[in-house]
Amino acid sequence: MKAYKHLFFDLDGTLWDIHGNAKMTLQQMFVQFELQHVSFEDFHAIYLHHNERVWAMYRQGTMNKEELRTARFSRSFDELGVSYTADWMEQFAQAFVDQCPRQPHVIPGAIELLRYLQGRYSMHIITNGFKEIQGIKMEGSGLAPFFMHNINSEDVGVRKPHPQIFEYALQLTGAVKEESLMIGDDWEADILGARNFGMDQVFLQFNTQRHNVKPTFTIQHLLELKNIL
Ligand SMILES: [Mg+2]
């Protein structure tokens, strides 16, 4: 096994519990925006589908950040047949980006793992998330103190899986490929991205979907990293 020195973590869904935090935020917003006549569970299932799709478009560069902010919600409400004004949609989308990053929940085992790794590895974040909110998430959830560098796709101008963001990460941190490991939950952005760049990968896999290439390591729980590192 290689002697890794630098660990590059994805943030959303790998350390910060984006799905749990987003669900909790949306539940609170349903009360705040008086949407009690709409089934939250129906909305949430539809939202997950559209959110996934618009983020894929954002990664591919076919949707911009401003469009994504509202499209994930407007597409969901459209499908549910809920009508709204442009003004209301803007307020709804803004409330989400204001409130969601302040939710504190992390992926099970995250803090215990980072305490275990701290001092033994240089740890950094590589994220495609919006720059102005990733820092709030990290502060509020207690993740911030563990990381030396936060590499944001908005600083680089390209998003994972683009190799340039991995190249930028190595330059910024002074790491070399052979001593670096990418840890993430997104098959395309994190795993194929790092793999195509030539960096080892740990796939945090929460589903049973099959893929035709094998990551360097696959884990189902963050604490399994203790067996690797
Ligand atoms: Mg992720």
Residues whose N, C-alpha, C, O or C-beta is under 5 A from the ligand:
A	BS01	MG	D10 D12 G13 T14 D185 D186
